[in-house]
Amino acid sequence: MGSDASTPARTPEILRDAFPGPCAWQRLERFVAASRHPTMRAAAEVLGIKQPTLVTQINRLERDLGQALLERAQRGRAMKPAPFGETVLAAARTVIIDR
């Protein structure tokens, strides 16, 4: 398991592999925020960061968790959480609210 000292004991099991190193909370919080927007570009603008930075952080989170979190926007279709992403979002929202 990828948990370390920065992973609270109350962290849901599904999220524990998301905390292998620094900036893990930031990546998780940005994924939750990005999931509310139709595109990565729109999410990055609202978050005040560059799109490549957001994409890199979400890609890292997906790699750490081992599955896709978002179905990326395509022409005429907005970005939306993948099925696994919905599960991660539900778990992340409980932890982020408690933080």
N, C-alpha and C positions, 0 to 999 in steps of 0.2 A: 504494500500500500504506500502511496506517496505522501502520507501526512507527515507533518513535522511540528515543531513547537509553535508555529504560527497558526496551526489548525486547531480551532477550539474543539473541545470534546463534544459539544452539542451540534457540530457540523453534521448534516445528514450524510450518510454513507455514500450516496451517489456523488457528492461533491468532494470527498476527501482526496481523490487523485488530482484535483484541480489546484492543490496547494503544494507543489514540489519546490517552489522557490519564491523569490521576491516578486512583488507586484501582483500576486495571485488575487487578492481582494479587488484590486483595481480592474483586472481583467474580468472578473465575475460581475462586478457592478456595471462595467461598460457593456457587457453582453446583455444584461437585463435592460439597460437603457436603450441599446440598439434595437432590441426586439420590438420596441414600440414604434419603430419608424419603417417606412416603405423601402428605403434604400440605405446602404452603408454611407453614402454621401450625405444624405439628410441627417442620419444619426450623428455622423462626425461633426457636422455643422452645429448641431444643437449641443453636443458635448464640448465643442470648442477645441477639437483636435483635428489633425489631418486624416483624411480617409485611409491612406496606407497604414498609419499607426493603428487605427481601429481594426482594420482587416488583419494586421499582424497579430494583434492581441486576441482577437476571436479565433484566428487559426491556431494559435498556441493553446488556447483553452480547449478547442476541439481535439487537438493532438493529445493533450494531457488526459482528457476524458475518454478518448478513443472512439468518438462518434461525432457525426455532424450535428451541429446545434441549430444552424439556420439553413433554410433553402433560400439561396441568394436570389435577388431580384433579376428578372429577365424581362426583355421587351414586353411591355403590356401586363406584367405580373409583378406585384410587390413582393419584397422579401417577407418571409414568415418563419416562425420557429419550426424546425423539423420535429417529428414525434419525440425523439430523445430530448430535443431542446425544450419542449413543453415541460417535460419531467424535471429537467434541470432548473428551468425558470421557477417552477413551483417550490422546489427545495431552496433555491437561492433567495427567493423573496422572504422566506421565513428567517434565514440567517441574516440577511442584510437589514431587515427590520429590527432584529435584536442587537445589531452592532452599535 
